[in-house]
């Protein structure tokens, strides 16, 4: 069934959710963001406003687009009932996502699409938890969403061609580039990126080089914009550990197994930039 997307719901107003809401609103979609607590919602909406204002100041966003952006915040999942598409961006937990999608499935009209922004879980178990598995897909945005051009459009085993087409058209309307992925844990980017990051940790553990020298080698030798340890600190070591564990459980391949140093860093609370210390210091 062909449909036009006019209203988009985003569940979760954290780092990824607020980025997704921002780009949807700036593209002209009425956008409804749902959070579970008022403080979290207020913080997310303020971050969206600040991000848009910075974009206008730097000339990346037209003032007219800022004035036309329509974002509504809510704590009530019922406020999403009129949405044509709802994108989930909550905690990376299968149980939490399944529970959410069952609620959304009962709430939304039969025409509506459901999408998950998961970066590591497979999409099919989420799709089959609803009564519309053919109208379910993955839309994996990258951080920071307003700046990163790529979106992985993930086809679950049950996803229809029409739903994939709608997903790609939405991505294009946001000014981003879609790549279609089959439903395998990690999709395309993380399936290639995570083993590289884990190997960098193992290389350091085994004495191949210092953190600084490994980062410099990959930047200048391979043209990467940042080295693996700077990237790990940016992504978050706890996030990387969680993704690696999910992918190792899926594939049972040693290249996805988290190195001991990564696990110890997380246990010590050295999570990267967000905690002020990871492989490098950020407290200053």
C-alpha positions as CSV (number, residue, x, y, z in Angstrom):
1,X,0.0,0.0,0.0
2,X,1.6,3.3,-1.1
3,X,1.5,6.1,1.4
4,X,2.8,9.5,2.1
5,X,4.7,10.2,5.3
6,X,3.7,13.5,6.8
7,X,4.1,13.0,10.6
8,X,7.1,11.2,12.1
9,X,7.3,10.0,15.7
10,X,10.6,9.5,17.4
11,X,10.8,7.5,20.6
12,X,13.7,8.5,22.7
13,X,15.2,12.0,23.0
14,X,18.7,11.0,23.8
15,X,21.7,11.6,21.6
16,X,20.4,9.6,18.6
17,X,16.7,10.3,19.0
18,X,17.1,14.1,19.2
19,X,19.4,14.1,16.2
20,X,16.8,12.1,14.2
21,X,14.0,14.4,15.3
22,X,16.1,17.4,14.3
23,X,16.7,16.3,10.7
24,X,13.1,15.2,10.3
25,X,11.7,18.5,11.5
26,X,14.1,20.5,9.4
27,X,13.1,18.5,6.3
28,X,9.5,19.7,6.8
29,X,7.9,16.7,8.7
30,X,5.7,17.3,11.7
31,X,7.8,15.5,14.4
32,X,6.6,14.2,17.7
33,X,9.3,13.1,20.2
34,X,8.4,10.9,23.2
35,X,10.5,10.5,26.3
36,X,9.8,8.7,29.6
37,X,10.6,11.6,31.9
38,X,10.2,15.4,31.8
39,X,13.8,16.2,32.6
40,X,15.1,13.9,29.8
41,X,12.6,15.4,27.4
42,X,13.4,19.0,28.3
43,X,17.1,18.3,28.0
44,X,16.7,16.7,24.6
45,X,14.5,19.5,23.2
46,X,16.9,22.1,24.4
47,X,19.7,20.3,22.7
48,X,17.8,20.2,19.5
49,X,17.1,24.0,19.7
50,X,20.8,24.7,20.4
51,X,21.9,22.5,17.5
52,X,19.6,24.2,15.1
53,X,20.7,27.6,16.3
54,X,24.3,26.7,15.8
55,X,23.5,25.4,12.3
56,X,21.9,28.8,11.4
57,X,24.8,30.7,12.8
58,X,27.3,28.7,10.8
59,X,25.2,28.9,7.6
60,X,24.4,25.2,7.4
61,X,20.7,25.7,8.1
62,X,18.5,28.3,6.5
63,X,16.6,30.6,9.0
64,X,13.4,29.7,7.2
65,X,14.0,26.0,7.9
66,X,14.4,26.8,11.6
67,X,11.2,28.7,11.6
68,X,9.3,25.9,9.9
69,X,10.6,23.1,12.0
70,X,7.7,21.6,14.0
71,X,8.8,19.4,17.0
72,X,6.4,18.4,19.7
73,X,7.6,16.8,22.9
74,X,5.5,14.4,24.9
75,X,5.6,11.8,27.7
76,X,2.5,10.1,26.5
77,X,2.9,7.3,23.9
78,X,-0.7,8.0,22.9
79,X,0.5,11.2,21.3
80,X,2.1,9.1,18.5
81,X,-1.2,7.7,17.3
82,X,-1.4,10.0,14.3
83,X,2.1,9.3,13.1
84,X,2.7,7.7,9.6
85,X,6.1,6.5,10.7
86,X,7.6,5.9,14.2
87,X,11.4,5.5,14.6
88,X,12.6,3.9,17.8
89,X,15.8,5.2,19.4
90,X,15.8,3.8,22.9
91,X,18.2,1.6,24.9
92,X,19.8,-1.3,23.0
93,X,17.8,-4.0,24.7
94,X,15.7,-6.5,22.7
95,X,13.2,-6.9,25.5
96,X,12.7,-3.1,25.9
97,X,12.3,-2.7,22.1
98,X,9.9,-5.6,21.7
99,X,7.7,-4.2,24.5
100,X,7.7,-0.7,22.9
101,X,6.9,-2.0,19.4
102,X,4.0,-4.1,20.7
103,X,2.5,-0.9,22.3
104,X,3.1,1.1,19.1
105,X,1.6,-1.6,17.0
106,X,-1.7,-1.5,18.9
107,X,-1.7,2.3,18.8
108,X,-0.9,3.2,15.2
109,X,-3.1,3.1,12.2
110,X,-2.8,0.1,9.9
111,X,-1.0,2.2,7.2
112,X,1.8,3.3,9.6
113,X,5.4,2.1,9.3
114,X,7.6,1.1,12.2
115,X,11.4,1.5,12.2
116,X,14.3,0.8,14.6
117,X,17.5,2.7,14.9
118,X,19.3,-0.3,16.4
119,X,23.0,-0.5,15.5
120,X,23.6,-4.1,16.5
121,X,20.4,-6.1,17.1
122,X,18.8,-7.9,14.2
123,X,15.5,-6.4,13.0
124,X,13.4,-9.5,12.2
125,X,12.7,-10.4,15.9
126,X,11.4,-6.9,16.4
127,X,9.3,-7.0,13.2
128,X,7.6,-10.4,14.0
129,X,6.6,-9.1,17.5
130,X,4.1,-6.8,15.7
131,X,1.1,-7.4,13.5
132,X,2.8,-5.5,10.6
133,X,6.1,-7.3,10.0
134,X,5.9,-6.3,6.3
135,X,5.8,-2.6,7.3
136,X,8.8,-2.8,9.6
137,X,12.4,-1.9,8.8
138,X,15.7,-0.7,10.2
139,X,16.7,2.9,9.8
140,X,20.2,3.1,11.3
141,X,21.4,6.7,11.5
142,X,24.9,7.6,12.5
143,X,26.2,9.9,15.2
144,X,26.1,12.9,15.1
145,X,22.9,12.6,13.0
146,X,22.7,16.2,11.7
147,X,26.3,15.9,10.3
148,X,26.5,12.3,9.1
149,X,25.2,11.6,5.7
150,X,24.7,7.8,5.8
151,X,21.6,5.8,6.8
152,X,21.5,2.0,6.7
153,X,18.1,0.9,5.5
154,X,17.7,-2.6,6.8
155,X,15.4,-5.2,5.2
156,X,14.2,-7.7,7.8
157,X,13.2,-11.1,6.5
158,X,9.6,-9.9,6.5
159,X,10.0,-6.4,5.1
160,X,8.1,-5.6,1.9
161,X,9.6,-4.0,-1.2
162,X,7.2,-1.1,-0.7
163,X,8.5,-0.5,2.8
164,X,12.1,-0.5,1.7
165,X,11.3,2.0,-1.0
166,X,9.5,4.2,1.5
167,X,12.5,4.1,3.8
168,X,14.9,5.0,1.0
169,X,12.7,7.9,-0.1
170,X,12.5,9.2,3.4
171,X,16.3,9.1,3.8
172,X,16.7,11.0,0.5
173,X,14.1,13.6,1.7
174,X,16.3,14.2,4.7
175,X,19.3,15.0,2.5
176,X,21.0,11.8,3.4
177,X,22.3,8.7,1.5
178,X,20.8,5.3,2.0
179,X,22.5,1.9,1.7
180,X,20.3,-1.2,1.8
181,X,21.4,-3.9,4.2
182,X,20.4,-7.4,4.8
183,X,19.4,-8.2,8.4
184,X,22.7,-9.4,9.9
185,X,23.9,-8.1,13.2
186,X,26.0,-5.0,12.7
187,X,24.7,-4.5,9.2
188,X,27.4,-3.1,7.0
189,X,29.3,-0.4,8.9
190,X,29.6,-2.0,12.3
191,X,30.3,-5.4,10.9
192,X,33.4,-4.0,9.3
193,X,34.2,-1.3,11.9
194,X,33.9,-3.2,15.2
195,X,36.5,-5.9,14.4
196,X,38.9,-3.1,13.3
197,X,38.4,-1.2,16.6
198,X,38.8,-4.4,18.7
199,X,41.9,-5.4,16.7
200,X,43.4,-1.9,17.5
201,X,42.9,-2.6,21.2
202,X,44.5,-6.1,20.9
203,X,47.4,-4.6,19.0
204,X,48.0,-2.1,21.9
205,X,47.6,-4.9,24.5
206,X,50.2,-6.9,22.7
207,X,52.7,-4.1,22.5
208,X,52.5,-3.2,18.9
209,X,52.5,0.5,19.6
210,X,51.3,3.3,21.8
211,X,47.8,4.7,21.7
212,X,49.1,7.9,20.0
213,X,51.2,6.1,17.5
214,X,48.4,3.6,16.5
215,X,46.1,6.6,16.0
216,X,48.6,8.5,14.0
217,X,49.4,5.5,11.9
218,X,45.8,5.0,10.9
219,X,45.2,8.6,10.2
220,X,48.3,9.3,8.1
221,X,48.7,5.8,6.7
222,X,45.1,5.1,5.8
223,X,43.6,8.5,5.6
224,X,41.1,8.0,8.4
225,X,39.8,11.2,9.9
226,X,40.5,9.9,13.4
227,X,42.4,7.0,14.9
228,X,40.7,4.0,16.4
229,X,41.2,5.0,20.0
230,X,40.0,8.6,19.5
231,X,37.0,7.0,17.7
232,X,36.4,4.5,20.5
233,X,36.4,7.4,23.1
234,X,33.9,9.3,20.9
235,X,31.5,6.4,20.4
236,X,31.8,5.3,24.1
237,X,33.6,2.2,25.3
238,X,30.4,0.9,27.0
239,X,28.6,1.3,23.7
240,X,31.4,-0.5,21.8
241,X,31.4,-3.3,24.4
242,X,27.7,-3.8,24.2
243,X,27.7,-3.9,20.4
244,X,30.7,-6.3,20.4
245,X,28.9,-8.7,22.8
246,X,25.8,-8.7,20.7
247,X,27.7,-9.4,17.5
248,X,29.8,-12.1,19.2
249,X,26.7,-13.8,20.4
250,X,25.3,-13.7,16.9
251,X,28.3,-14.8,14.9
252,X,30.5,-16.7,17.5
253,X,33.6,-15.4,15.7
254,X,36.6,-14.4,17.7
255,X,37.0,-11.2,15.8
256,X,33.9,-9.9,17.5
257,X,35.0,-11.0,21.0
258,X,35.7,-8.0,23.3
259,X,39.3,-7.8,24.4
260,X,40.0,-7.9,28.2
261,X,41.2,-4.3,28.2
262,X,38.0,-3.0,26.8
263,X,35.9,-4.8,29.5
264,X,38.2,-3.5,32.2
265,X,38.0,0.1,31.0
266,X,34.2,-0.1,31.2
267,X,34.4,-1.7,34.6
268,X,36.6,1.2,35.8
269,X,34.1,3.7,34.5
270,X,36.5,5.0,31.8
271,X,33.9,5.2,29.0
272,X,35.5,7.9,26.8
273,X,34.5,11.5,26.2
274,X,31.2,11.3,28.1
275,X,32.9,10.3,31.3
276,X,35.9,12.6,30.9
277,X,38.4,9.7,30.5
278,X,38.7,6.7,28.2
279,X,41.9,5.8,26.4
280,X,42.7,9.5,26.5
281,X,42.0,12.2,29.1
282,X,39.2,14.8,28.5
283,X,38.8,16.2,32.0
284,X,40.5,19.5,31.0
